Amino acid sequence: MEEKPKQVTFEYKIAANHSVYAATGAIGGLNAQGQVIVNFFNDRAAIPRKQTHALDEKGGLIMPLLHEEKKGSVIRDVFVGISLPPGVAKATGQWLINLADQFEKLLSSSSQKEPN
């Protein structure tokens, strides 16, 4: 009978299109297969549809704007959705909580070391 390995080593390869995004939040739920769906987003101000500036005699823009047409809402750019089995979702959630706790401890210890 073949003995099961006692460890595994994962080698991480970075994809050519790998990017890091700043997320201000996430939204999601469960799909029909019981997977946890997490869609990460970033909040930003709406980009104007139109802006009107006056021009000076040399063709330069005169500030402030004469008129701006844009949505009054905040835009949420949803940039990636992740589908996770429930066990992976729980483990990932706990991992994130542990990292946040470590960060808070670092902040706390560094603020205690600062002279008053």
Number of C-alpha atoms within 10 A of each C-alpha: 3 4 5 6 6 5 5 6 5 5 6 6 6 8 7 6 5 7 7 5 11 10 15 12 13 14 11 13 11 14 10 6 7 12 17 19 19 18 16 20 20 15 14 12 12 13 12 11 9 9 11 13 14 14 11 10 7 6 8 10 13 12 10 9 11 10 11 12 11 13 12 10 9 11 14 15 13 15 12 12 14 12 17 16 13 14 11 13 17 13 11 13 12 12 12 12 12 12 12 12 12 12 12 12 12 12 11 11 11 10 11 10 8 7 5 5
